Protein backbone atom coordinates (compact mmCIF):
# COMPACT_ATOMS: atom_id res chain seq x y z
CA UNK A 1 0.00 0.00 0.00
CA UNK A 2 2.80 2.43 0.87
CA UNK A 3 4.61 1.74 -2.39
CA UNK A 4 1.42 2.57 -4.34
CA UNK A 5 0.99 5.83 -2.43
CA UNK A 6 4.62 6.70 -3.03
CA UNK A 7 4.27 5.93 -6.76
CA UNK A 8 1.13 8.09 -6.93
CA UNK A 9 2.88 10.91 -5.09
CA UNK A 10 5.90 10.66 -7.37
CA UNK A 11 3.67 10.73 -10.46
CA UNK A 12 1.92 13.86 -9.16
CA UNK A 13 5.25 15.59 -8.51
CA UNK A 14 6.44 14.75 -12.02
CA UNK A 15 3.22 16.10 -13.56
CA UNK A 16 3.47 19.34 -11.60
CA UNK A 17 7.11 19.79 -12.63
CA UNK A 18 6.30 19.05 -16.27
CA UNK A 19 3.45 21.57 -16.25
CA UNK A 20 5.75 24.17 -14.73
CA UNK A 21 8.73 23.66 -17.01
CA UNK A 22 7.05 22.77 -20.31
CA UNK A 23 7.09 25.47 -23.00
CA UNK A 24 4.07 27.77 -22.88
CA UNK A 25 2.50 30.29 -25.21
CA UNK A 26 4.35 33.60 -25.23
CA UNK A 27 1.36 35.62 -24.03
CA UNK A 28 1.11 33.50 -20.87
CA UNK A 29 4.68 34.41 -19.88
CA UNK A 30 4.81 38.18 -20.30
CA UNK A 31 3.28 41.15 -18.51
CA UNK A 32 0.51 42.38 -20.78
CA UNK A 33 0.00 45.64 -18.86
CA UNK A 34 -0.02 48.53 -21.31
CA UNK A 35 0.35 46.20 -24.29
CA UNK A 36 -1.59 46.27 -27.51
CA UNK A 37 -2.16 42.94 -29.24
CA UNK A 38 -3.06 41.54 -32.62
CA UNK A 39 -4.49 38.04 -32.95
CA UNK A 40 -4.31 36.47 -36.41
CA UNK A 41 -6.93 33.77 -36.89
CA UNK A 42 -9.02 32.01 -39.48
CA UNK A 43 -12.40 32.79 -37.95
CA UNK A 44 -13.92 34.85 -35.15
CA UNK A 45 -17.23 36.30 -34.03
CA UNK A 46 -15.47 39.43 -32.71
CA UNK A 47 -14.95 42.72 -34.53
CA UNK A 48 -12.03 42.17 -36.89
CA UNK A 49 -10.24 43.23 -40.04
CA UNK A 50 -10.45 40.72 -42.89
CA UNK A 51 -7.08 40.51 -44.63
CA UNK A 52 -8.01 37.94 -47.28
CA UNK A 53 -6.03 35.03 -45.84
CA UNK A 54 -7.50 35.40 -42.37
CA UNK A 55 -8.71 37.89 -39.81
CA UNK A 56 -6.97 40.23 -37.39
CA UNK A 57 -8.52 41.07 -34.02
CA UNK A 58 -7.00 44.08 -32.25
CA UNK A 59 -7.16 44.32 -28.47
CA UNK A 60 -5.28 45.52 -25.43
CA UNK A 61 -3.34 43.16 -23.21
CA UNK A 62 -6.10 42.91 -20.62
CA UNK A 63 -8.52 41.58 -23.27
CA UNK A 64 -6.20 39.05 -24.91
CA UNK A 65 -7.29 35.93 -23.00
CA UNK A 66 -10.94 36.62 -23.82
CA UNK A 67 -10.17 37.39 -27.47
CA UNK A 68 -8.31 34.10 -27.86
CA UNK A 69 -11.39 32.22 -26.58
CA UNK A 70 -13.37 33.69 -29.49
CA UNK A 71 -10.84 33.02 -32.25
CA UNK A 72 -10.58 29.76 -34.17
CA UNK A 73 -7.46 28.67 -36.02
CA UNK A 74 -5.03 31.11 -34.38
CA UNK A 75 -2.00 31.52 -36.63
CA UNK A 76 -0.10 33.91 -34.38
CA UNK A 77 -0.18 36.62 -31.76
CA UNK A 78 1.77 39.89 -31.84
CA UNK A 79 2.23 42.03 -28.74
CA UNK A 80 3.53 45.62 -28.62
CA UNK A 81 4.80 47.65 -25.65
CA UNK A 82 6.60 50.93 -25.13
CA UNK A 83 10.20 49.92 -24.46
CA UNK A 84 13.85 50.94 -24.32
CA UNK A 85 16.90 49.13 -25.66
CA UNK A 86 17.55 47.39 -22.31
CA UNK A 87 14.06 45.84 -22.47
CA UNK A 88 14.97 44.05 -25.71
CA UNK A 89 18.14 42.62 -24.12
CA UNK A 90 16.21 41.58 -21.00
CA UNK A 91 13.56 39.88 -23.15
CA UNK A 92 16.20 37.93 -25.08
CA UNK A 93 17.83 36.81 -21.80
CA UNK A 94 14.54 35.93 -20.09
CA UNK A 95 13.54 33.61 -22.91
CA UNK A 96 17.08 32.40 -23.63
CA UNK A 97 16.58 33.22 -27.31
CA UNK A 98 18.91 31.67 -29.86
CA UNK A 99 19.15 34.54 -32.34
CA UNK A 100 19.22 33.42 -35.98
CA UNK A 101 19.10 36.79 -37.70
CA UNK A 102 19.39 40.42 -36.67
CA UNK A 103 18.89 43.22 -39.18
CA UNK A 104 18.75 46.97 -38.69
CA UNK A 105 17.17 49.05 -41.41
CA UNK A 106 16.46 52.74 -40.96
CA UNK A 107 16.36 52.63 -37.17
CA UNK A 108 14.28 49.46 -36.98
CA UNK A 109 15.97 46.35 -35.62
CA UNK A 110 14.33 43.00 -36.41
CA UNK A 111 15.46 39.81 -34.69
CA UNK A 112 14.32 36.26 -35.48
CA UNK A 113 15.12 33.35 -33.22
CA UNK A 114 14.05 30.37 -31.20
CA UNK A 115 13.27 29.87 -27.52
CA UNK A 116 12.70 26.46 -25.95
CA UNK A 117 10.57 28.29 -23.33
CA UNK A 118 7.88 29.07 -25.92
CA UNK A 119 5.77 26.34 -27.47
CA UNK A 120 5.56 25.74 -31.18
CA UNK A 121 7.74 26.88 -34.05
CA UNK A 122 7.97 27.19 -37.79
CA UNK A 123 10.94 26.32 -39.99
CA UNK A 124 12.55 29.44 -41.39
CA UNK A 125 15.60 28.88 -43.57
CA UNK A 126 15.90 25.38 -42.07
CA UNK A 127 15.90 26.64 -38.47
CA UNK A 128 13.28 26.37 -35.75
CA UNK A 129 11.83 29.85 -35.29
CA UNK A 130 9.16 30.88 -32.79
CA UNK A 131 9.96 34.53 -32.06
CA UNK A 132 10.31 37.65 -34.12
CA UNK A 133 11.12 40.89 -32.35
CA UNK A 134 11.05 44.39 -33.84
CA UNK A 135 12.40 47.42 -31.98
CA UNK A 136 12.35 51.02 -33.23
CA UNK A 137 13.81 52.74 -30.17
CA UNK A 138 10.40 53.48 -28.64
CA UNK A 139 8.37 50.30 -28.93
CA UNK A 140 9.03 46.59 -29.02
CA UNK A 141 6.78 44.28 -31.01
CA UNK A 142 7.04 40.55 -30.41
CA UNK A 143 5.34 37.95 -32.54
CA UNK A 144 5.08 34.22 -32.06
CA UNK A 145 5.95 32.49 -34.27
CA UNK A 146 6.40 35.66 -36.36
CA UNK A 147 5.05 39.21 -36.36
CA UNK A 148 2.19 38.84 -38.80
CA UNK A 149 1.06 42.46 -38.80
CA UNK A 150 2.74 45.81 -38.87
CA UNK A 151 5.67 46.85 -36.75
C-alpha positions as CSV (number, residue, x, y, z in Angstrom):
1,X,0.0,0.0,0.0
2,X,2.8,2.4,0.9
3,X,4.6,1.7,-2.4
4,X,1.4,2.6,-4.3
5,X,1.0,5.8,-2.4
6,X,4.6,6.7,-3.0
7,X,4.3,5.9,-6.8
8,X,1.1,8.1,-6.9
9,X,2.9,10.9,-5.1
10,X,5.9,10.7,-7.4
11,X,3.7,10.7,-10.5
12,X,1.9,13.9,-9.2
13,X,5.2,15.6,-8.5
14,X,6.4,14.8,-12.0
15,X,3.2,16.1,-13.6
16,X,3.5,19.3,-11.6
17,X,7.1,19.8,-12.6
18,X,6.3,19.1,-16.3
19,X,3.5,21.6,-16.3
20,X,5.7,24.2,-14.7
21,X,8.7,23.7,-17.0
22,X,7.0,22.8,-20.3
23,X,7.1,25.5,-23.0
24,X,4.1,27.8,-22.9
25,X,2.5,30.3,-25.2
26,X,4.3,33.6,-25.2
27,X,1.4,35.6,-24.0
28,X,1.1,33.5,-20.9
29,X,4.7,34.4,-19.9
30,X,4.8,38.2,-20.3
31,X,3.3,41.1,-18.5
32,X,0.5,42.4,-20.8
33,X,0.0,45.6,-18.9
34,X,0.0,48.5,-21.3
35,X,0.3,46.2,-24.3
36,X,-1.6,46.3,-27.5
37,X,-2.2,42.9,-29.2
38,X,-3.1,41.5,-32.6
39,X,-4.5,38.0,-33.0
40,X,-4.3,36.5,-36.4
41,X,-6.9,33.8,-36.9
42,X,-9.0,32.0,-39.5
43,X,-12.4,32.8,-38.0
44,X,-13.9,34.9,-35.1
45,X,-17.2,36.3,-34.0
46,X,-15.5,39.4,-32.7
47,X,-15.0,42.7,-34.5
48,X,-12.0,42.2,-36.9
49,X,-10.2,43.2,-40.0
50,X,-10.4,40.7,-42.9
51,X,-7.1,40.5,-44.6
52,X,-8.0,37.9,-47.3
53,X,-6.0,35.0,-45.8
54,X,-7.5,35.4,-42.4
55,X,-8.7,37.9,-39.8
56,X,-7.0,40.2,-37.4
57,X,-8.5,41.1,-34.0
58,X,-7.0,44.1,-32.3
59,X,-7.2,44.3,-28.5
60,X,-5.3,45.5,-25.4
61,X,-3.3,43.2,-23.2
62,X,-6.1,42.9,-20.6
63,X,-8.5,41.6,-23.3
64,X,-6.2,39.1,-24.9
65,X,-7.3,35.9,-23.0
66,X,-10.9,36.6,-23.8
67,X,-10.2,37.4,-27.5
68,X,-8.3,34.1,-27.9
69,X,-11.4,32.2,-26.6
70,X,-13.4,33.7,-29.5
71,X,-10.8,33.0,-32.2
72,X,-10.6,29.8,-34.2
73,X,-7.5,28.7,-36.0
74,X,-5.0,31.1,-34.4
75,X,-2.0,31.5,-36.6
76,X,-0.1,33.9,-34.4
77,X,-0.2,36.6,-31.8
78,X,1.8,39.9,-31.8
79,X,2.2,42.0,-28.7
80,X,3.5,45.6,-28.6
81,X,4.8,47.6,-25.7
82,X,6.6,50.9,-25.1
83,X,10.2,49.9,-24.5
84,X,13.8,50.9,-24.3
85,X,16.9,49.1,-25.7
86,X,17.6,47.4,-22.3
87,X,14.1,45.8,-22.5
88,X,15.0,44.1,-25.7
89,X,18.1,42.6,-24.1
90,X,16.2,41.6,-21.0
91,X,13.6,39.9,-23.2
92,X,16.2,37.9,-25.1
93,X,17.8,36.8,-21.8
94,X,14.5,35.9,-20.1
95,X,13.5,33.6,-22.9
96,X,17.1,32.4,-23.6
97,X,16.6,33.2,-27.3
98,X,18.9,31.7,-29.9
99,X,19.2,34.5,-32.3
100,X,19.2,33.4,-36.0
101,X,19.1,36.8,-37.7
102,X,19.4,40.4,-36.7
103,X,18.9,43.2,-39.2
104,X,18.8,47.0,-38.7
105,X,17.2,49.1,-41.4
106,X,16.5,52.7,-41.0
107,X,16.4,52.6,-37.2
108,X,14.3,49.5,-37.0
109,X,16.0,46.3,-35.6
110,X,14.3,43.0,-36.4
111,X,15.5,39.8,-34.7
112,X,14.3,36.3,-35.5
113,X,15.1,33.3,-33.2
114,X,14.0,30.4,-31.2
115,X,13.3,29.9,-27.5
116,X,12.7,26.5,-26.0
117,X,10.6,28.3,-23.3
118,X,7.9,29.1,-25.9
119,X,5.8,26.3,-27.5
120,X,5.6,25.7,-31.2
121,X,7.7,26.9,-34.0
122,X,8.0,27.2,-37.8
123,X,10.9,26.3,-40.0
124,X,12.5,29.4,-41.4
125,X,15.6,28.9,-43.6
126,X,15.9,25.4,-42.1
127,X,15.9,26.6,-38.5
128,X,13.3,26.4,-35.7
129,X,11.8,29.9,-35.3
130,X,9.2,30.9,-32.8
131,X,10.0,34.5,-32.1
132,X,10.3,37.7,-34.1
133,X,11.1,40.9,-32.3
134,X,11.1,44.4,-33.8
135,X,12.4,47.4,-32.0
136,X,12.4,51.0,-33.2
137,X,13.8,52.7,-30.2
138,X,10.4,53.5,-28.6
139,X,8.4,50.3,-28.9
140,X,9.0,46.6,-29.0
141,X,6.8,44.3,-31.0
142,X,7.0,40.6,-30.4
143,X,5.3,37.9,-32.5
144,X,5.1,34.2,-32.1
145,X,6.0,32.5,-34.3
146,X,6.4,35.7,-36.4
147,X,5.1,39.2,-36.4
148,X,2.2,38.8,-38.8
149,X,1.1,42.5,-38.8
150,X,2.7,45.8,-38.9
151,X,5.7,46.9,-36.8
